[in-house]
């Protein structure tokens, strides 16, 4: 089977490509914006075809889909979820332009195409409840980033209804970890936390220490993506997380225990900040039942796996 992966140079993209090359015999069509972003393992692997170019450009989209690959894993995204104070107009254009360009192209696509779209389970749900969110909970979003994810979900639902050749699984992912930290984009709280602890550097904490989040180890996420490739339905939404909530203080304590390092942190939490809800945990029973997927790592074993890789 041939699979298209956009956003191949992103945190999830890098990890997913390694996972697919290691655990499957899929041939991959990988999209990178710049040639300098292509890793050696992709250029040297005969199972990888590389397409260079901006995904919003018609020429790039045409080149990607000329392969007639039956699966698209669309990871390309430009939004920095940690900086909602920046231009909302720019974020709307950057987040949605490439995806809507692809959707527009696929309206009249004549070949079967199964889309896997990673949405944000950590941000699209916004409410005062203290129990895990199910997929049927009304989504309103707590930031421009979340609202754009919801917009794209709706576009994909419309596309799958409009073109009978298109199917789609939306994966509402919690907070993945176990990848390369992106300090500039403030992506990967646990990964940044581990790196900072290892180097005896302080970390800024932008939420209350009792804020509860759902964290998923990257191998579990990649396994969920693989399972969703094989589950073809017209349009489905799945929560993908651990299904277990951990407070920031519990995460810090877990990193300290596993690394035997003291975490130095600076609290910059503003209690009036609406962009950081105090509770977000996902109910993953639907993914367990339909995808036959269950996460294997809890928080402690995931953090230990990261530290073992860094030895």
N, C-alpha and C positions, 0 to 999 in steps of 0.2 A: 504494500500500500504506500502511496505517496501522500505526504502531508505538508501543507504550507504553514510556516510559522512567521508571522510578522512580529516586529519588536524583538528580534532575536538577540539583540545586544543588551536588553534590559535584565534586571536581576532575576526575574522568573524565567525569562527566555534563555539566558545562559545555562541555568540549572536544568531546565526542561530538555534542552538539546542534548546535554550530556546524558541525562536519564534515558531519553528515547534511543540514543545510539547504543547505550549499554544494555537496555532491557528489551528492545524490540528489533525487528529487521526492517522497519520502515525506511523508505527513502524520504529525505527532507528537502523541501524548497525553502530556503532561509532568506528573509529580507533584512538587509542592513542599509541604513541611510548612507554610511560612508564606508569605503573600502578599508580604511584603517581600523574599523570596528570589528572586522571579521577575524575570529580567532584561528590559530593555526590548525586546531583539530577539525574545524569545519572545512577549511581550504584543502586539507590533505586527505579528507575522507571521501571516498568515491560515492558514498550514499548521500552526499550533500550537494545540492545545486544552489548557487549563490545568486541572488538578484540584488543589485545595488541601486538605490534610489529612494526618493521620498514617496511614501505610500499614498499621499494624496494626489500624486501626479498620474495622469492617465496612462502614460507610457509604462510606468512601473507596475501599475495594477494590471495592465494588459499582459506584461511579461510574466507576472506571477501566475495568472490564471490561464495562460497559454499552455501550462503544464497539465491542465485538466485534473489536477489533484482533487480527490473527493472529500478532503478534510481541510478546513482552515482553522488554525488556532490563532486568533487575533489578539496579540499581546501589545501591539503598538499603542502607546499613550504618552502624552506630553505633560499632563497635569502634575504639579507638585502639590500633593494633598496637604502638606504641612504649612502652606502659605496662602490662606484664603484672603489675606489682606491685599494681595496683588490684583491686577486688573481682571475683573470677572469677564469682561468682553474678550480679552486676549485668551483667557483660559477656555472660554466656550469655543473659540475658533480652533485653538491648538488641540483640544481634546476631541472635538467632534468632526473636524473637517476630514481627516483621513478616513475615519470609520464610515461617515456618511458617503464619502466618495466610493468606498468599496461597496456599500449597500446599494448605491445608485447603479453601479456597474452590474451588480448581481440581480437587479430587478428582471433583466431579460436573459440571464444566464441559462444556457440550454443543457447544462450537464448537472448531475447531482453534486451538491456541495453541502457538507455537514459542518456547521460553524460552532466552534467552542469560543465563548466570550467570557473572559474573567471580569466580573463585576466586583463590587466592593461590599461584602457582607458587613464589614466593619464600619461602614458609613451610611449605607442607604436606609438602614433601620434607625428610626429616631423617635423615642418615646420615653415614658417614665416607668415602664414595666421592669421588673426585677427577675424575670424568667426568660429562658432562651427564646429568641425570635424564630418563628416559623416563616416559611416562604410566603404564606398567604397574609402575613402582617402588612398593613398598608405602608408603602414606602414613600417618604417625603424627603429624606436626605437632610444632612446636618451641615452641608458645605457646598460650594459650587462644584467641587470634585464629585460629590455624591449625586447631585442633581444631574450632572452630565452623564454619569453612569446609568441613571434611571432613564434618561432620554434615549440613550443608545439601546437599552433593553427593549424599550417600546418600539424603536425603529426595527429592531431585529424580529420582534413579534409580528410586526406589520409585513416585513419582507417574507417571512416564512408562510404567511397567509397569502401573499400576493403571488409568489412564485412557487409552484408545486415541487420544483427541483431542490428547494432550500429547506434544510432542517437546522435546528439550533438548540444547543444547550448553553444556558447562561449559568455560570458558576459564581455564586456570591461568596467570595473568599474572605475569611477573617483576616488575621494579621500573620502573614507568612514570615518565617525566619529560617536561618541556616544557609543564607546566601551571602554574597559579597555586600558589605554595607556601602551605601551611597551617602557620604557625609554631606555633599553639596546639596542634595535633594532631601536630606533628612529622612532617608528611607531605610527602614530596618531597625526598629528600636532595640530588639534583643541583640542583634548582630553588632550594632554600634556600642551597646552596653558592654558586651563581652570584650570588644576591642579596647574600649576606654579603660576597663578594669585591668586588662592585661598590661596596658601601658601606663597605669597609675594616673590617668587623666580624668578630670571631672566631666560629667555629662549633664546637659540641661534637661530638666523634666518639665514638660508643658501641661501636665495634668495633675490632679490631686493623686496622692499616693494610694488612696483607696479606690481609684478608678479601676473598674473590672473590664478586662478584655479577654477575647478568645484568641489563642495563638496556635498556629499550625506549622509543623515542621515541614520543610520543603519536600522531603521524600514522600510524605503523606499527600501533599498537594499534587505532586507529579503523578502519583498513583491514581488520584481522583481524576486528573485530566485524562490519563490513559483509559480509565474505565468509561469516561464520558465520550471518548472517541468511538467506543464500540456500542454505546447506547444511542440509537437513532430514533428519535421521535420528532413530531412536527415542531414543537416548541416546549422546552422544559426549563424550569429554574431550580437549581439545587444550592442549598447552603453547604459550603465546604469549610469546615473548621475542626477544632478538637471537640467541640460541644461542651467544653469545660472553661469556666471563667477563672482568671487569676488577676489579683490586684497588682498594681505596679510595685508595691512594697514586697509582695510575694515573689515577683519576677526578680527583683533586685536581690532578695535573700537567696534565691535559687542560684543565681549567677555567683554570688559570693561563696556559697557552699561548694559549688562545683569547681570554681577557679581558685579557691583559697586566697582570694584577693578582696580587699575592701573596695566597695564602689563609692566613689565620691560624686555626689550629685548636687546640682543647684536647682532648687524649685522655682520655676517661673510661671506657676499656675495662676490664672486669673479666674476667679469663681464666676465671673460674668461672661466668660467666653462660651458662646453657644456652639462652637465648632467641635468641642470635645465632650461628647456625652459621657456620663459617669458609669454607664453600664452598657455593654454590648457583648452578648454571648449568643451563639447560633445553635439552633436545634437542627441536628444533622440526620435525624431519623429518616427523612425522605431519601437522602443519598445512600444511606445504609441499606434501605429496603429495595430501592430501584436499581442503583448502580452496583449493589453488592460490594460496597466499599466501606472500610472501617479504618480510621487512623491507628497506626501502630505505636506512635510516640506520644508520651505525655510530656509535660514541660521539662521535667528533670532529665528524662532520657534524651530529649532533643538537644538541650543545652550541653549535656555530656558528649553527645555525638559531635557537636560543633568543636568543642575543646579537644576532642581526640584528633580531629582533622588538622588542628592548628599545632599539634605537637611536632 
